[in-house]
Amino acid sequence: MGGVRGQVRIAAAVMAVAIVVAAYNLASRIVRPVKSLYYRESEDLERLAYNVLDSMANARVFDELILSDPAVLEAIAEGRPVDCSAGEPLWADKFRALLAAALPGDVSFTARVGYYHQLPNGSLAYYELHCAPISLGEARFAEAASVTYTYTSSRGGYGVVILRIDLVVGRGG
């Protein structure tokens, strides 16, 4: 008789474990996670944008593309924004093409690039190095992330230049 009772207890324990596992699975499907998918997507977009800008910095793209443009060098030397009366600087379209190639096809972007200039009183002035936002695709995003990347260069004859690149990437619209 003791053997049958032991088997019943084992069967009851197995059934109890199965019920607990089933209840856990059901509760996991019903309750939303603390972090929604939107936030995870935004974090992924932010990481993507930062990685693209960091890769460009490591490849010295900013030195070779932006800081070698004559209009940019003139603006930096005179401590002013780029002169837009002559049109968009040459580097802007190349930068747009590089960003479009580096980002996935379903990602749109808007970028702004400028530099900090030290004024005689020691404060900093920010000047943009292009005339219009550098963008690809719709500016209306369902999901978006923004990254500000600071790049310092002293490779040219212009002294130390602090570039600020603001990149907004997004999907949908």
BAZAPA-283765 format. One record per residue (C-alpha): x, y, z. Coordinates in steps of 0.1 Angstrom, whole numbers. Layout:
REM BAZAPA-283765
R      c1      c2      c3
R       X       Y       Z
...
***
This chain:
REM BAZAPA-283765
R      c1      c2      c3
R       0       0       0
R      29      24       7
R      41      22     -29
R       8      34     -44
R       7      64     -20
R      42      73     -30
R      33      72     -67
R       3      94     -61
R      24     119     -43
R      49     120     -72
R      21     124     -97
R       6     153     -76
R      40     170     -74
R      45     167    -111
R      10     181    -117
R      17     210     -93
R      49     219    -111
R      31     218    -144
R       4     241    -131
R      29     266    -117
R      48     266    -150
R      16     271    -170
R       5     300    -147
R      39     316    -150
R      38     314    -189
R       2     328    -189
R      12     357    -166
R      43     365    -187
R      22     368    -218
R      -5     389    -203
R      17     414    -184
R      36     439    -205
R      73     442    -199
R      85     472    -179
R     105     484    -209
R      83     486    -239
R      95     478    -274
R      95     515    -283
R     122     522    -258
R     143     493    -268
R     140     504    -304
R     150     540    -295
R     180     527    -276
R     190     506    -306
R     187     537    -329
R     208     558    -305
R     235     531    -304
R     234     529    -342
R     238     567    -346
R     266     569    -321
R     285     539    -337
R     282     555    -372
R     296     588    -360
R     323     572    -339
R     334     550    -369
R     336     582    -391
R     357     599    -364
R     381     570    -361
R     384     569    -399
R     392     607    -398
R     362     614    -421
R     355     647    -403
R     391     659    -409
R     392     648    -446
R     357     658    -455
R     345     688    -434
R     377     704    -422
R     393     704    -456
R     365     723    -473
R     377     758    -483
R     344     774    -471
R     347     757    -437
R     384     767    -433
R     375     803    -442
R     347     804    -417
R     369     789    -389
R     397     813    -396
R     374     843    -394
R     354     829    -364
R     319     830    -381
R     293     807    -397
R     298     794    -433
R     288     820    -459
R     256     807    -474
R     254     833    -502
R     277     810    -522
R     254     780    -517
R     258     749    -496
R     294     739    -489
R     307     710    -509
R     311     686    -480
R     274     686    -471
R     262     665    -500
R     292     641    -495
R     284     638    -458
R     247     631    -466
R     258     603    -490
R     281     588    -464
R     254     588    -437
R     229     573    -462
R     254     545    -470
R     263     538    -434
R     228     537    -420
R     202     509    -428
R     178     517    -457
R     148     521    -435
R     164     547    -413
R     159     584    -421
R     181     611    -406
R     187     648    -400
R     221     661    -391
R     236     695    -381
R     273     702    -379
R     290     732    -364
R     320     743    -344
R     328     762    -313
R     348     794    -315
R     364     810    -285
R     355     846    -281
R     379     872    -266
R     360     871    -233
R     367     834    -230
R     331     822    -238
R     323     799    -267
R     301     807    -297
R     286     779    -318
R     285     784    -356
R     269     760    -381
R     291     748    -410
R     262     743    -435
R     232     763    -447
R     203     738    -444
R     199     707    -423
R     216     677    -438
R     187     652    -441
R     175     621    -459
R     138     610    -458
R     109     624    -439
R     116     645    -408
R      85     629    -392
R      95     598    -372
R      74     572    -354
R     106     563    -334
R     136     585    -332
R     169     589    -313
R     192     619    -311
R     230     618    -306
R     254     647    -301
R     289     638    -310
R     319     661    -302
R     350     658    -323
R     383     677    -316
R     409     681    -343
R     442     699    -344
R     455     684    -376
R     452     714    -399
R     468     748    -398
R     437     762    -381
R     446     753    -345
R     423     732    -324
R     387     729    -337
R     358     715    -317
R     331     701    -340
R     297     692    -328
R     276     668    -348
R     239     665    -339
R     224     634    -356
R     187     625    -353
R     178     591    -367
R     144     576    -370
R     121     550    -385
R      85     553    -398
R      65     584    -401
***
